[in-house]
Every structure is written in C-alpha cells, then in structure tokens.
Amino acid sequence: MEPETEGPPPTVQVTPLQQMIASCTGAILTSLMVTPLDVIKIRLQVQNNPFPKGKCFVYSNGLMDHMCVCDNGSKKAWYKKPGNFQGTLDAFLKILRNEGIKSLWSGLPPTLVMAIPATVIYFTCYEQLSAFLRTKLGENETRIPIVAGIVARFGAVTVISPLELIRTKMQSKKFSYKELHGFVSGKVSEEGWISLWKGWAPTLLRDVPFSAMYWYNYEIVKNWLCEKSGLYEPTFMINFTSGALSGSFAAVATLPFDVVKTQKQTQLWTYESGKVPVPLHLSTWAIMKNIIAENGFSGLFTGLIPRLVKIAPACAIMISTYELGKAFFQKQNIERQ
C-alpha cells in the first residue's frame, strides 16, 4: 500500500509504530464521523418498531459491531427516546435541536474501546505482511493484497473475539470487575477456553472474505485511478474513492454472512438472558438454509442499503485518513534522513 514512485529515489519506509498511530487516528476519525449515521438509523427503526423489554439488536457503525439490549431502566436511553421523524435529514435536525449534538454520538465509547485495538492490529499486520511478501514475490504481485488481507483479518478477529464477548455481556447488565471475572472464570470452567471465542466462525466467514476482496479491489482501483490521472502517487481523493468503491463491493458480497452473524449474536443473548429458548448450535450453513426457507434467497441480503450507507463512508474515511497519516510520517522520515 506504499505510494508508487518511478525509479529513484527509493521509498522511505514507515515504521510499525507510525503505522499504528496512523491506523489509530483513522479509527477515531471514522467512529466520530460515521456513528451519527447509525444513531439516526436506529432511532428511525425504533420509531416504527419499538423494542420490547429484553429485545436485543446489533448496532454497527461500519467499523465495529455492538450488541445493544433494551431493558427498562437502562441508562442507554438514546434508542428509546420517542420521536416523530419524517426521514434521515428530519431526524438529524430534530435530534440536534431537541437533544443536543452529543446525542448523535451515543454509543461512541464502546465503539472506540473495540475499534482502536482491532484496527491497529489489522492495519499494522497488513502492512508488515505486505512488505514482507513484496520482498519475496516482487512489487507487482497481485496476490499480495489478498494473502495479507486474509492473514491480517484472521489475526485481528481471533485476538479481539474474547473482548467482544466480554463487552457484549457488560452491555446487557452493569457488572463490577469481580462479577466480570466470575463470569469469565465460570465460562472457562464450564465450557473451556474455547467458549470465549463464541461467534468467531461466522465473524471470520464475513470478515476474512471482506478483507481479501477489499484490499485486492482497493489496490486495483487505486492504481487504475492513478493511471487515468497521470499520477504516480495517489491523492487523498483517489484513496477516498478507492476505499468507498472497494468497501461497497465487499459489503454486498459478504452480506449473507453478516445476516447470519447478527442472528447468532442476538439469539445467543436472548437465550442466555432466559427470555426465549432458541437453537444456538445450528451451523452457519443451517441458519442460511432456514433464512432461505422462510424469506427466500433475498433474505440473505436483508439490510443491504443500511449496510452500504455505513460501510462505504467508513472504508473511505478510514483508508484515506490512514494513507494521509502514513504520507505525513514518510515525509518526516525523509526530512530526518
């Protein structure tokens, strides 16, 4: 993903620490800019279909997914406030006027807690692996983004998965650290360490193909736009456009796995809270068959437009901010030399 140059001078490398800082900045900026979109979407959904007590749903701002639980007396009241919204713009203006600007960023803290470490691990691993593969396979090897994207996402999902389980549990009820430790210890003693990775498989099935398609298409679109523009190095807008287009394509292709993951997450909480018993041990493919049987093939693509509305800007903002940060550090390194 290093900007291409023609002939000498050689490209000055960005250090892993600088890559971490750039990806951390991108994660924060993406969360700040995309979270209001999902707050508005959920408020519109609640207006039409109020969530009963105990109902849970997945909140996703395009960067991270979060389980939210609607319980009476919950302090997370932003999704329960009544509204009379005519559409997205109307909801934005009324929330801003009646509740203040802070309400548009409800749910931001848990987003940042999960998004920052996940993004830092993911992007840094991708960069380091890409650099290693380029030395072995050559600069123009088209398989590098696919391999690096798969391995980086596999590692990030595996590391973050236990934290996601713990955070989801904390959202369902206010836990002290002692109670949380007891929950984790009990889980491990009853079901073994593997229980901390529940939901890992459907997450991988969604995120690994997404990552492979995203990076492969991103590099192709970026290089094509540079060629059409007569540039050797991508501009901010080229990175932004490439990120939006490649993210949109990957989001559409992996949507069926996202639908399955959402069902597994919501069913798991419902079962554990004792509300409604559901068959938790169904495989990903079994859930897909049930969805097709009930709603047809189109059921696997439920929520396509809302997913695109979140994923496209999230990918565009994240990658363009990240590349801008790398370019800044690269310039600093050149000046030092």
C-alpha positions, -999 to 999 in steps of 0.1 A, spaced: 0 0 0 30 23 -2 25 50 -28 42 41 -60 72 61 -73 90 58 -106 127 50 -103 149 66 -77 148 80 -51 138 48 -31 107 48 -9 113 56 27 96 30 49 71 39 76 78 23 110 53 -1 126 48 24 154 39 51 129 16 27 111 -1 21 145 -5 58 151 -19 64 116 -44 35 119 -55 46 154 -61 81 141 -82 67 113 -103 45 136 -111 75 159 -120 98 130 -141 71 113 -160 64 145 -166 102 151 -179 107 115 -200 75 110 -215 69 144 -243 96 139 -255 77 108 -263 46 128 -277 65 158 -302 81 133 -309 48 116 -317 30 149 -339 59 161 -359 57 129 -362 19 134 -374 22 170 -400 48 160 -416 23 136 -409 -9 156 -404 -2 193 -382 -28 210 -399 -46 239 -381 -52 271 -354 -78 267 -352 -74 230 -316 -71 216 -302 -58 184 -269 -53 167 -256 -17 165 -230 -13 137 -214 19 125 -195 3 97 -163 -1 117 -174 -22 146 -205 -42 157 -221 -38 191 -248 -57 209 -274 -34 225 -301 -46 249 -333 -27 255 -342 -31 292 -365 -8 311 -345 14 334 -314 12 313 -292 43 312 -287 37 275 -318 56 267 -308 71 233 -325 44 213 -357 45 234 -365 82 232 -397 89 213 -395 108 181 -417 119 152 -392 118 123 -401 120 87 -367 108 74 -330 108 78 -325 146 75 -355 154 96 -343 130 123 -308 146 122 -322 181 126 -347 173 154 -322 153 174 -297 181 171 -323 207 181 -341 188 209 -314 167 225 -282 184 217 -253 174 195 -239 148 220 -269 126 214 -256 119 178 -225 102 193 -243 79 217 -226 46 219 -192 61 208 -171 49 239 -177 12 233 -170 17 196 -136 32 204 -127 6 230 -131 -22 205 -123 -3 172 -89 11 181 -71 -22 191 -88 -41 163 -79 -16 137 -43 -11 149 -37 -49 149 -54 -53 115 -37 -25 96 -3 -29 111 -3 -67 104 -15 -60 68 13 -35 62 41 -56 77 30 -88 58 26 -69 26 61 -55 29 74 -90 36 56 -106 7 68 -79 -17 104 -87 -9 97 -124 -17 73 -122 -46 80 -88 -62 64 -54 -61 38 -61 -88 24 -95 -75 -14 -91 -75 -19 -119 -49 -2 -99 -21 -33 -78 -10 -54 -110 -9 -30 -130 12 -21 -101 35 -57 -92 39 -68 -127 49 -40 -133 74 -43 -98 90 -81 -101 94 -78 -137 107 -54 -125 134 -74 -94 144 -107 -113 147 -90 -140 168 -74 -116 192 -105 -94 196 -132 -121 198 -129 -127 236 -130 -90 243 -162 -87 221 -179 -115 242 -170 -98 274 -181 -63 262 -214 -77 250 -220 -92 284 -212 -59 301 -237 -41 280 -265 -64 290 -261 -56 327 -239 -34 349 -210 -56 361 -183 -50 387 -149 -62 378 -153 -90 404 -185 -101 388 -170 -99 353 -140 -121 365 -165 -146 379 -184 -147 346 -152 -153 326 -139 -179 351 -173 -197 352 -175 -197 314 -140 -212 311 -145 -238 338 -178 -250 323 -171 -249 286 -133 -245 284 -113 -216 269 -128 -221 235 -161 -207 249 -145 -172 248 -144 -174 210 -182 -179 205 -192 -163 173 -157 -165 160 -165 -187 130 -193 -166 115 -173 -135 121 -144 -150 101 -167 -161 73 -178 -125 70 -147 -105 77 -119 -127 60 -136 -127 25 -144 -90 31 -108 -82 38 -95 -102 8 -119 -86 -16 -115 -51 -1 -77 -49 -3 -75 -66 -37 -100 -42 -53 -86 -12 -34 -52 -17 -49 -66 -22 -84 -90 8 -83 -63 30 -67 -37 21 -94 -63 25 -122 -73 60 -109 -36 70 -106 -30 58 -142 -61 77 -155 -50 108 -137 -14 106 -148 -1 103 -112 25 81 -96 13 87 -61 -24 86 -51 -41 117 -38 -64 119 -8 -94 118 -31 -81 88 -50 -76 69 -17 -111 80 -6 -128 69 -38 -109 36 -39 -119 28 -3 -155 36 -9 -158 15 -40 -139 -15 -28 -157 -14 6 -191 -13 -12 -183 -43 -33 -170 -63 -4 -200 -54 17 -225 -66 -9 -206 -99 -14 -203 -107 23 -238 -96 34 -252 -131 38 -226 -139 64 -233 -106 82 -270 -116 84 -261 -150 99 -237 -134 124 -263 -109 135 -288 -137 141 -263 -157 161 -254 -127 183 -290 -118 191 -301 -153 197 -272 -160 220 -281 -131 243 -318 -139 242 -310 -175 252 -286 -166 280 -310 -140 295 -337 -166 297 -362 -148 275 -367 -172 246 -350 -205 241 -335 -208 206 -314 -234 188 -279 -220 194 -260 -249 180 -271 -245 144 -242 -241 120 -238 -211 97 -250 -231 67 -280 -244 87 -290 -209 96 -286 -198 60 -309 -226 49 -335 -216 74 -333 -180 62 -338 -191 26 -367 -214 35 -385 -186 54 -377 -155 33 -363 -168 1 -328 -161 -13 -334 -123 -8 -335 -129 29 -297 -133 29 -294 -97 17 -316 -81 43 -304 -47 53 -283 -41 21 -288 -4 18 -282 4 55 -250 -17 54 -238 2 23 -246 35 38 -223 27 68 -196 6 51 -188 28 21 -181 60 41 -164 41 69 -140 24 45 -134 56 26 -127 77 57 -106 50 73 -82 43 44 -78 79 32 -70 90 68 -46 61 72 -28 68 40 -26 105 48 -11 96 82 15 73 65 23 100 40 29 125 69 52 101 87 70 93 54 77 129 48 90 133 84 113 103 79 127 117 46 134 150 63 153 133 91 175 115 66 
